[in-house]
Amino acid sequence: YCPTCPIPFAQPITVDGGSSYDGEARRRATYDTSLLRPGHKYFFKVRSRTSWWADSDDSNIVTFVWFEPAAATSGLIATPADGQVTLSWQPARLPPGSDPELGLSYQVLRSTDGRDYARIGEPLKGTSYVDRQVANGQKYFYSVQTMTTYRGALAEGGVSSAVVATPVDLTPPPIPTGVTAVKTDEGIKIFWDKIETEEIGEYRIYRRTADRDSHELLAGVEPKYTLYVDTTAVEGVRYYYAVTAVDEAVSANESQKSREATVR
């Protein structure tokens, strides 16, 4: 192949055209070719003709190097996490008798609807990939296509079966601070500092008595409030209170409990 030489096109192959319009939309013409030789670079262009004396100009030229396609990889696994999906698969094999210079790589494909797949990243030599360009809660479909390389030319191979993964938010909100307990005529009032930087779904208030190590859940409070009144407190009993923050993830994450507060 000489990249600066004229392309030696063979004699044209005639394909019946027919009407270019089927009554609703423009028809799309196709041409299938076979008997391609591995390791050879092919060029194609198309010219329209209405008669022997009425030819169009040449179309754009498409080119590729053909190899016997590498088989699809197997064992594709998608492991979702917080803000990422990790993919791994089994290595594919080149066809028997392949040229020693033939290289094997893998192209990761992704879709959000299971139909329209797009390439993400560049072809990989390894058998794993971490996709960090994802949104938590969004379902993603993945497959992997084997690719072969020969002297700088890339050829597509088999495509694996698809797998599905949905990354999930696993990061809890910050622990509430400033928790204080004050005795009032209504009951024991618990208040805390508002968390400004996170999307909070609710605050949860926990209580324990001095003779117990474990807390009981008293209530959940809407995120616009930073106050709760315990009207069930019994006179003469010392209570210890803690507050947690819960986010708005599909599988909600709860922070650790705050420092305890009690009436002094």
N, C-alpha and C positions, 0 to 999 in steps of 0.2 A: 504494500500500500504506500503510495506517494502522496502525502497531504497537499503538495503544491502542484500536482499534475492534474490535467483534466480527467474527469471521471469517465471511464470507458463504458458507457451505457450500451447494452445489447439492443437488438431490434425490439421495437415495442410489442407488447402483448395486447391484443384487442379484447375489450370487455364490452358486451352489449350494454348500452346506456338506457334507452327507453325514456319515458317521460320523467322530467326532473321534479314533477309535482304530482302528488297522489290525490289531489282534491282537498286536502286538509293541511298538509305540511310538505316541505321539501324533502324528497327522498335522500337517503344516505347510501352511497355506493360503497361496496367492499370488494376486496380481492384477497384471496387466500393463496399462499405459495407453499410449496413443499420441496423436498429433495435438497434442503440446505446443507451445506458442508460445515462441520464444526471448525471454529477458528477463522472463518472467513467474514469479511466485512461487506455488507450489502448496502446498496443505495437504491432508493425508489423515488420516482417522480411521476406525476400524472399530467396528461394533456387531454383536453376535451376536443372532440371533432364532430362536426356535423356533416362533413363530406371530405373527400380526398384533398380538396383545395381549401378547406376551411378549418384550420387548426387554431386552438388557443395557444397562449404562451404556456411555458412550463409552470407547474405548481412549485411550491417549496419542496425541498429534498429532505426525506427522512432517511436515517442511516442507523445501522446497528451491527454488532458482531454477534453471530449466532453460535451457540454451543448447545449440546444436549443439556437441557435444563437440569440443575441439581434437584434432587428430591426435596420435598418439604420436610422441615424439621418436625419433631414430635415432642410430646411431653411439655407443652407450653403451660406454665403456671403463672398466675397473676396474684400477688399478695398485696392487698391494700393496707395503707397505714395513714397516718395523719399528714395530709398534704402531699402524698406520693403513692405510686404503685410500683412495686418491684416485679419485674418479669424475669423468668428463667426458662430455659429450654434445653433439649438434648441436641448435641451436635449433629449436623447433617453429613452425608457422604457424597463425594463427587462420583459421577458415573464411572464405571469400570473402564480402564484404558484412557483416562483423561490425560491431557498434556500435563507434564510436571510443573509447568509454569502457571497453570490455572489456579487462581486463588479463590477461596471461599469466604464469604461474609454474609451478614444477616441484616435485613432492613425491617425495623419495627413499624407496624402499621396500626393506626388508631382511628376509632370512630365513636361518635356519641349516639348513633341510631342503629348500629349494626349493619348498615348498608354502604354508606359512603366513607371509605377508608382513606386516610391521608398518611403520608410518610412523616415520621417524627425523628429528628436527628439524622445523622449520617450512618451509612452501613457500618456494622460492627464486626470485629474479628471474634470477640468473645461471645459467650452464650448467656448473657444477662444484661439487663438494662433497668435503670431507675428513672421513671417518668415523674418529674417534679412539676411539670406544667399542667397541674390538674386542680380541680375545685372539689373540696369536700362535699359529699352528698350527691355528686354527679356520677351517673353510671357510664363506664367506658368499656368499649369492646376493643380487644387487641388480637392481632395475629402477627406472624413473623414470616417474611419471605426470604428464601435463600437467594444469594446473588453470587455470580462468578465473575472474576476479573482476569483479563488476559491482555497484557501489554497496554494497560490503561483503558481498555474497553470494558464496560460493565454490562452483564446480561442477567435478566431476571429469571428466577427459578420458581420452584413450587412454593405455595403459600400454606401455612399451617392452619389447623382448625382454630376458630376464634375462642377466646376466653373473655369473661366479664369480670370487672372489678369496680367497686365503689369506694373511693378513699373516704375515711371518716375522721372527724375531729376528735382527737384524744387528749387535747390540752385543756386542763381545768382552768378556771378563772383564778385571779389572785385571791389570796386569803383576806377576808375583811379585817379591817383594823379599827382601832378606836372603840371597841365594844365596851359599853358601860351599863351598869345596872343601878337603878335608883328606885327606892320605895316611894310610892304615892298612894293617895286614897283609893285610886282605881285598882291598884295592883302594883306589881313590879314592872317598871318601864325599862326596856332594853333598847338602846340605840347604838348606832355605829356609823362609820364614815362611808359615804357613797363611793362606789367604784366607778370612775369616770371613763376609763380607757377600754372597757370590754363591753360586749353585748351580753348583758345579764338577763336571764330568764326569770329568776327569782332569788330571794335570799331565804335561807332556812334557819330557824331558830331551834337550838337544842338546849335541854335542861337536864341536870342531874342533882341529886341531893348529896349532902356531905358524906353520907354513909355508903354511897355507890360510886363505882368507877366508870360505868357506862352511861351514856346520855340517851334520853328519849327525844324524839322529834316532836316539837310543840306545834309548829305551823310553818307555812310558806308565805312569804310576803312579796308583793309585787315590787319590781325593781325601782319604781318611782318613790317608794317609801324606804326610810332607814330607821324605822321605829316600830316596836311591837310592845304591847302591854300584856303581861302574864296575869290574867284575872283569876287563875286557878291556884295561885300560890297560897299555901297554908301558913297562917300566922305562927311564928316561932320556929319554922323550918328554914335552914340555910340552903339556898339554891345556888348552883353555879351554871352560868349560861355561856353558850358559844354560838357563833354564827358562821354559816358557810355561804358561798356564792355558787349559783348554778347557771351554766350558759344556755344558749338557745340551740345547740346542736341537736340533730335528729336523735342521737343517743346522748342525752345530756351528760355533761361532765360537771362534777361537783368538786369544789375546792376542799382543801383540808379545813378542819375546824379552826376558828380563830382562838386567840388566847381567851381563857375563861374570865368572866366577870361575875362578881357577886356583890350583894349589898353590904357595905361596911358600916 
